Amino acid sequence: MKGKITIPFSALGLLLGVGLPFEAAAQDDPFSTGRFFWESSPPLIDVQAMREREDPWIALKDPTLVRFQNRWHLFTTVRMASGNVDIVYFNFEDWPSANSAERHVLGLHDNYYCAPQVFWFSPHQKWYLIYQLAEPSRTPPFGPCFSTTEDLDDPASWSKPEPMIPKVSRKPKWIDFWVICDSGKAYLFYTSNDGHLWRRETPIAEFPFGWGEQTLALKADVFEASHTYKLKDREEYVTLIESQAPGRRYYKAYLAEDLGGTWRGLADSLENPFAAVPENVDQVDGVWTDCISHGELIRSGIDERMEVDPDHLQFLFQGASRDEYAKSGGYAKIPWRLGRLRQH
């Protein structure tokens, strides 16, 4: 037939989005397919060495970090044998030197405070540390607080805790607070350990105060430790939420086009998780954890937008074996250690 053109099957697949070329391309974008695959490091920091202290360290958990001036600045919860809970700061150049980095306990408060989030808030030109704190003299006694500094690598420079929401209409159920901003608002996300993700909002100009009433952001089979990020160069956000399975923890992922919008499932089951052992996490240097718990994606920036590079994902998490998780004598005695997932 006049004008007939023959197109090889491989080229036709590229044009129509079918066949092997499409499958290979799709596998490269887990935010389209919902299929994530990870390789886990061994534990990054030796907690056993800190058990020689007068008040031995039981666990390092709840990590948050930024890369600033060619160094990692890592904040984690530390749980001690006495029951004391504090936040500890590490500063190191690269991951092999994390274990030898000096360990600074912040000592911001005498009571229980933990689960930090660190970021540079550009409108104020200050670093913020968001965390949860139990203060018996306040109403409610437990809630989101913040400290600030202009000098990230000086652990003594952080201001004393201030409550972000001094008064609420009723005693809320809330845990694991997380801040992220768009061009006009700051959003405070948290969970209530009952399958609900909540959201509050405030204008950027009023941050860290001025929060409105809570709104239900998501209802699903989720537990705690929600972290929300902007996908770099995309008009999408991802929120990661820890979930429970028998004898272990793992992570699910949800997507939305805006922070005040509707979240839809991306990798939201144990059969297709964001990160779970053994479903989609390989431990090539030896199995040490059955849990992927309270983790933070490593960000591509440092500021309040919470951007991550979807093409170069790394996830810092707390891990423990199934026996440690189930047989340590209660949650407070689980010897959590920090590990790092790299996408592969």
C-alpha angles and dihedrals in degrees: 000000000000113000095012113159123197115213118195114239093244092055091044089054091054091050097046099034095241136117128028099326091059093046092051091049093047092051089057091062112057090174087069100038100032089226114130127178124189143186116210129216122221115259108304102208126038109235092176090072089060092056090083090071125106087251102030120219112243101181146004111209148144097050126198125174149165133200107233130164091354094304137098116242108198128184122186141167114256120202118199133203091249090060093254115142122199141152120258127200128213127187119191142149102229139000097262088061096048094096093054095047118117113261117225118191105208098211093198094153140012094227134064113303128154150126099082131197119194128197143143111253101209098197090060097033089228140115115246128204112197118193144146120261137184111219112171093200093060132078111256093023094209124053151102118317136172142207128192139205139171092210112061096185094054106083091188093059099073115114121239117271120282123188115244093205108031095179134025131184092241137003104280130210103232139146141165104028122211131184126203129163139206124193095288111021145036116225126205114203126188141153133230100212091248105089096280129118113197133199136200126183138206133173113263089241091060099045129157087028137036098071118172127219118297121269127198107251100176140358115199144117093296134125122192148311099072116185123184128199142178113239106233115247091004133096092233140095128208126207121196120202129185117238135188131242126173107294096352150053131237141169135255128194134215133184134215136173093224137016094246094046139088121296119221127195118264106161100359110146139063088246090054107021134165088234129350137148120266098357098075107350123092120199102200096174096052135301112276105147138045092178132075099192139165099352139170128213111232105248128225090219140026106230139094094276090075095214122187128187106241090203096056108040125178125169125200111204146163116250141187136168122258091254092048091049096047105030108036094098101260138339094284091062099050107120097226117189130187124252135171129229121206121194117244 
